[in-house]
Amino acid sequence: MSDSTNGSTLPLVAAAGAGIACAVGIAAYIYHQKTKTKKFLNKERQKVTLIDKIIVSHDTRKFRLGLPGKNYILGLPIGKHFKLFAPNMKGKVEGEWNKRPDPEAGKAEIERKYTPVTGDETPGHVDLMIKVYRGGEKDSFPDGGKMSQYLESLEIGDTIDMMGPIGMIEYKGNGLFTYGKKQIPKKKIGMMAGGTGITPMLQVIQAVLADPNDPTQLSLIFANQTEEDILVRDMLEAELQKHPDRFKLWYTLDRPPSAGWKYSSGFITKEMIQEHLPPPAPDTLILMCGPPPMIKYACKANLEALGYPKEDMLEF
């Protein structure tokens, strides 16, 4: 009797065990799919959610944009950026924006390029540091900035469209940059940034200095209107303090404080470049990002006058 019972129950036990194993396997697969790291940016337009808005200064905000889940990373290569999209705005004068013809007049939406101040080390979200240009605060800027004002108007939980990665420049590590398909190996990187143009520089600086085996030397001149306008100053100076032998930092201000300012004043000059950036050489590369007049007159013109080859200048 017992032999007959055992013979009939063994297949049932085996089947039950197989079913449990299968269920465990499926559960493990689902858990793995939910927790494995996924890259968010895929060159398609996708929505992100505003999950925090931090006041950094009177006109600067840190916008934290949530990705679809905690297992998502942005997936933005070092040196590249993404676009944000927003509804277009009309200026105070029809067809104009800030007293000039508006090239976006009539368009339903606008797009702007941004480089975040966080990367793949912050799964689940990405942070943007944005200077908000409000309409009416300056006579020369009566309409303000379209995208920055739109971002400022967003409430927690609102969404905005993002697309990327985009851009020609990428840092691969150990001094190797690419510009499209061209490879550019360098040992010394000179940087010139103006205002919000600091964000792609910060991205490269953090990537280089995070790798103790990366021998690349970095030098930065950062131009701003006033001392209060210096974005991510705490982050830059933290890197300087940790890596004084690998990173050099210099500021210049249009309107410096009346006392105690130990850096430069005015536009970037040839003398400033000679003193604070690596000289032209086969192993030197210059990176630039800032307002077009600064790039044209303060950066490129002075670099060319000092003998830097055009092929050793890259603009974000």
Secondary structure as a PSIPRED ss2 file (coil, helix, strand):
# PSIPRED VFORMAT (PSIPRED V4.0)

   1 M C   1.000  0.000  0.000
   2 S H   0.000  1.000  0.000
   3 D H   0.000  1.000  0.000
   4 S H   0.000  1.000  0.000
   5 T H   0.000  1.000  0.000
   6 N H   0.000  1.000  0.000
   7 G H   0.000  1.000  0.000
   8 S H   0.000  1.000  0.000
   9 T H   0.000  1.000  0.000
  10 L H   0.000  1.000  0.000
  11 P H   0.000  1.000  0.000
  12 L H   0.000  1.000  0.000
  13 V H   0.000  1.000  0.000
  14 A H   0.000  1.000  0.000
  15 A H   0.000  1.000  0.000
  16 A H   0.000  1.000  0.000
  17 G H   0.000  1.000  0.000
  18 A H   0.000  1.000  0.000
  19 G H   0.000  1.000  0.000
  20 I H   0.000  1.000  0.000
  21 A H   0.000  1.000  0.000
  22 C H   0.000  1.000  0.000
  23 A H   0.000  1.000  0.000
  24 V H   0.000  1.000  0.000
  25 G H   0.000  1.000  0.000
  26 I H   0.000  1.000  0.000
  27 A H   0.000  1.000  0.000
  28 A H   0.000  1.000  0.000
  29 Y H   0.000  1.000  0.000
  30 I H   0.000  1.000  0.000
  31 Y H   0.000  1.000  0.000
  32 H H   0.000  1.000  0.000
  33 Q H   0.000  1.000  0.000
  34 K H   0.000  1.000  0.000
  35 T H   0.000  1.000  0.000
  36 K C   1.000  0.000  0.000
  37 T C   1.000  0.000  0.000
  38 K E   0.000  0.000  1.000
  39 K E   0.000  0.000  1.000
  40 F C   1.000  0.000  0.000
  41 L C   1.000  0.000  0.000
  42 N C   1.000  0.000  0.000
  43 K C   1.000  0.000  0.000
  44 E C   1.000  0.000  0.000
  45 R C   1.000  0.000  0.000
  46 Q E   0.000  0.000  1.000
  47 K E   0.000  0.000  1.000
  48 V E   0.000  0.000  1.000
  49 T E   0.000  0.000  1.000
  50 L E   0.000  0.000  1.000
  51 I E   0.000  0.000  1.000
  52 D E   0.000  0.000  1.000
  53 K E   0.000  0.000  1.000
  54 I E   0.000  0.000  1.000
  55 I E   0.000  0.000  1.000
  56 V E   0.000  0.000  1.000
  57 S E   0.000  0.000  1.000
  58 H C   1.000  0.000  0.000
  59 D C   1.000  0.000  0.000
  60 T E   0.000  0.000  1.000
  61 R E   0.000  0.000  1.000
  62 K E   0.000  0.000  1.000
  63 F E   0.000  0.000  1.000
  64 R E   0.000  0.000  1.000
  65 L E   0.000  0.000  1.000
  66 G E   0.000  0.000  1.000
  67 L C   1.000  0.000  0.000
  68 P C   1.000  0.000  0.000
  69 G C   1.000  0.000  0.000
  70 K C   1.000  0.000  0.000
  71 N C   1.000  0.000  0.000
  72 Y E   0.000  0.000  1.000
  73 I E   0.000  0.000  1.000
  74 L C   1.000  0.000  0.000
  75 G C   1.000  0.000  0.000
  76 L C   1.000  0.000  0.000
  77 P C   1.000  0.000  0.000
  78 I C   1.000  0.000  0.000
  79 G C   1.000  0.000  0.000
  80 K C   1.000  0.000  0.000
  81 H E   0.000  0.000  1.000
  82 F E   0.000  0.000  1.000
  83 K E   0.000  0.000  1.000
  84 L E   0.000  0.000  1.000
  85 F E   0.000  0.000  1.000
  86 A E   0.000  0.000  1.000
  87 P E   0.000  0.000  1.000
  88 N C   1.000  0.000  0.000
  89 M C   1.000  0.000  0.000
  90 K C   1.000  0.000  0.000
  91 G C   1.000  0.000  0.000
  92 K C   1.000  0.000  0.000
  93 V C   1.000  0.000  0.000
  94 E C   1.000  0.000  0.000
  95 G C   1.000  0.000  0.000
  96 E E   0.000  0.000  1.000
  97 W E   0.000  0.000  1.000
  98 N C   1.000  0.000  0.000
  99 K C   1.000  0.000  0.000
 100 R E   0.000  0.000  1.000
 101 P E   0.000  0.000  1.000
 102 D C   1.000  0.000  0.000
 103 P C   1.000  0.000  0.000
 104 E C   1.000  0.000  0.000
 105 A C   1.000  0.000  0.000
 106 G C   1.000  0.000  0.000
 107 K C   1.000  0.000  0.000
 108 A C   1.000  0.000  0.000
 109 E E   0.000  0.000  1.000
 110 I E   0.000  0.000  1.000
 111 E E   0.000  0.000  1.000
 112 R E   0.000  0.000  1.000
 113 K E   0.000  0.000  1.000
 114 Y E   0.000  0.000  1.000
 115 T C   1.000  0.000  0.000
 116 P C   1.000  0.000  0.000
 117 V C   1.000  0.000  0.000
 118 T C   1.000  0.000  0.000
 119 G C   1.000  0.000  0.000
 120 D C   1.000  0.000  0.000
 121 E C   1.000  0.000  0.000
 122 T C   1.000  0.000  0.000
 123 P C   1.000  0.000  0.000
 124 G C   1.000  0.000  0.000
 125 H E   0.000  0.000  1.000
 126 V E   0.000  0.000  1.000
 127 D E   0.000  0.000  1.000
 128 L E   0.000  0.000  1.000
 129 M E   0.000  0.000  1.000
 130 I E   0.000  0.000  1.000
 131 K E   0.000  0.000  1.000
 132 V C   1.000  0.000  0.000
 133 Y C   1.000  0.000  0.000
 134 R C   1.000  0.000  0.000
 135 G C   1.000  0.000  0.000
 136 G C   1.000  0.000  0.000
 137 E C   1.000  0.000  0.000
 138 K E   0.000  0.000  1.000
 139 D C   1.000  0.000  0.000
 140 S C   1.000  0.000  0.000
 141 F E   0.000  0.000  1.000
 142 P C   1.000  0.000  0.000
 143 D C   1.000  0.000  0.000
 144 G C   1.000  0.000  0.000
 145 G C   1.000  0.000  0.000
 146 K H   0.000  1.000  0.000
 147 M H   0.000  1.000  0.000
 148 S H   0.000  1.000  0.000
 149 Q H   0.000  1.000  0.000
 150 Y H   0.000  1.000  0.000
 151 L H   0.000  1.000  0.000
 152 E H   0.000  1.000  0.000
 153 S H   0.000  1.000  0.000
 154 L C   1.000  0.000  0.000
 155 E C   1.000  0.000  0.000
 156 I C   1.000  0.000  0.000
 157 G C   1.000  0.000  0.000
 158 D C   1.000  0.000  0.000
 159 T E   0.000  0.000  1.000
 160 I E   0.000  0.000  1.000
 161 D E   0.000  0.000  1.000
 162 M E   0.000  0.000  1.000
 163 M E   0.000  0.000  1.000
 164 G E   0.000  0.000  1.000
 165 P E   0.000  0.000  1.000
 166 I E   0.000  0.000  1.000
 167 G C   1.000  0.000  0.000
 168 M C   1.000  0.000  0.000
 169 I E   0.000  0.000  1.000
 170 E E   0.000  0.000  1.000
 171 Y E   0.000  0.000  1.000
 172 K E   0.000  0.000  1.000
 173 G E   0.000  0.000  1.000
 174 N C   1.000  0.000  0.000
 175 G C   1.000  0.000  0.000
 176 L E   0.000  0.000  1.000
 177 F E   0.000  0.000  1.000
 178 T E   0.000  0.000  1.000
 179 Y E   0.000  0.000  1.000
 180 G C   1.000  0.000  0.000
 181 K C   1.000  0.000  0.000
 182 K E   0.000  0.000  1.000
 183 Q E   0.000  0.000  1.000
 184 I E   0.000  0.000  1.000
 185 P E   0.000  0.000  1.000
 186 K C   1.000  0.000  0.000
 187 K C   1.000  0.000  0.000
 188 K E   0.000  0.000  1.000
 189 I E   0.000  0.000  1.000
 190 G E   0.000  0.000  1.000
 191 M E   0.000  0.000  1.000
 192 M E   0.000  0.000  1.000
 193 A E   0.000  0.000  1.000
 194 G E   0.000  0.000  1.000
 195 G H   0.000  1.000  0.000
 196 T H   0.000  1.000  0.000
 197 G H   0.000  1.000  0.000
 198 I H   0.000  1.000  0.000
 199 T H   0.000  1.000  0.000
 200 P H   0.000  1.000  0.000
 201 M H   0.000  1.000  0.000
 202 L H   0.000  1.000  0.000
 203 Q H   0.000  1.000  0.000
 204 V H   0.000  1.000  0.000
 205 I H   0.000  1.000  0.000
 206 Q H   0.000  1.000  0.000
 207 A H   0.000  1.000  0.000
 208 V H   0.000  1.000  0.000
 209 L H   0.000  1.000  0.000
 210 A H   0.000  1.000  0.000
 211 D C   1.000  0.000  0.000
 212 P C   1.000  0.000  0.000
 213 N C   1.000  0.000  0.000
 214 D C   1.000  0.000  0.000
 215 P C   1.000  0.000  0.000
 216 T C   1.000  0.000  0.000
 217 Q E   0.000  0.000  1.000
 218 L E   0.000  0.000  1.000
 219 S E   0.000  0.000  1.000
 220 L E   0.000  0.000  1.000
 221 I E   0.000  0.000  1.000
 222 F E   0.000  0.000  1.000
 223 A E   0.000  0.000  1.000
 224 N E   0.000  0.000  1.000
 225 Q C   1.000  0.000  0.000
 226 T C   1.000  0.000  0.000
 227 E H   0.000  1.000  0.000
 228 E H   0.000  1.000  0.000
 229 D H   0.000  1.000  0.000
 230 I C   1.000  0.000  0.000
 231 L C   1.000  0.000  0.000
 232 V C   1.000  0.000  0.000
 233 R H   0.000  1.000  0.000
 234 D H   0.000  1.000  0.000
 235 M H   0.000  1.000  0.000
 236 L H   0.000  1.000  0.000
 237 E H   0.000  1.000  0.000
 238 A H   0.000  1.000  0.000
 239 E H   0.000  1.000  0.000
 240 L H   0.000  1.000  0.000
 241 Q H   0.000  1.000  0.000
 242 K H   0.000  1.000  0.000
 243 H C   1.000  0.000  0.000
 244 P C   1.000  0.000  0.000
 245 D C   1.000  0.000  0.000
 246 R C   1.000  0.000  0.000
 247 F E   0.000  0.000  1.000
 248 K E   0.000  0.000  1.000
 249 L E   0.000  0.000  1.000
 250 W E   0.000  0.000  1.000
 251 Y E   0.000  0.000  1.000
 252 T E   0.000  0.000  1.000
 253 L E   0.000  0.000  1.000
 254 D C   1.000  0.000  0.000
 255 R C   1.000  0.000  0.000
 256 P C   1.000  0.000  0.000
 257 P C   1.000  0.000  0.000
 258 S C   1.000  0.000  0.000
 259 A C   1.000  0.000  0.000
 260 G C   1.000  0.000  0.000
 261 W C   1.000  0.000  0.000
 262 K C   1.000  0.000  0.000
 263 Y C   1.000  0.000  0.000
 264 S E   0.000  0.000  1.000
 265 S E   0.000  0.000  1.000
 266 G C   1.000  0.000  0.000
 267 F C   1.000  0.000  0.000
 268 I C   1.000  0.000  0.000
 269 T C   1.000  0.000  0.000
 270 K H   0.000  1.000  0.000
 271 E H   0.000  1.000  0.000
 272 M H   0.000  1.000  0.000
 273 I H   0.000  1.000  0.000
 274 Q H   0.000  1.000  0.000
 275 E H   0.000  1.000  0.000
 276 H H   0.000  1.000  0.000
 277 L C   1.000  0.000  0.000
 278 P C   1.000  0.000  0.000
 279 P C   1.000  0.000  0.000
 280 P C   1.000  0.000  0.000
 281 A C   1.000  0.000  0.000
 282 P C   1.000  0.000  0.000
 283 D C   1.000  0.000  0.000
 284 T E   0.000  0.000  1.000
 285 L E   0.000  0.000  1.000
 286 I E   0.000  0.000  1.000
 287 L E   0.000  0.000  1.000
 288 M E   0.000  0.000  1.000
 289 C E   0.000  0.000  1.000
 290 G C   1.000  0.000  0.000
 291 P C   1.000  0.000  0.000
 292 P H   0.000  1.000  0.000
 293 P H   0.000  1.000  0.000
 294 M H   0.000  1.000  0.000
 295 I H   0.000  1.000  0.000
 296 K H   0.000  1.000  0.000
 297 Y H   0.000  1.000  0.000
 298 A H   0.000  1.000  0.000
 299 C H   0.000  1.000  0.000
 300 K H   0.000  1.000  0.000
 301 A H   0.000  1.000  0.000
 302 N H   0.000  1.000  0.000
 303 L H   0.000  1.000  0.000
 304 E H   0.000  1.000  0.000
 305 A H   0.000  1.000  0.000
 306 L C   1.000  0.000  0.000
 307 G C   1.000  0.000  0.000
 308 Y C   1.000  0.000  0.000
 309 P C   1.000  0.000  0.000
 310 K H   0.000  1.000  0.000
 311 E H   0.000  1.000  0.000
 312 D H   0.000  1.000  0.000
 313 M E   0.000  0.000  1.000
 314 L E   0.000  0.000  1.000
 315 E E   0.000  0.000  1.000
 316 F C   1.000  0.000  0.000
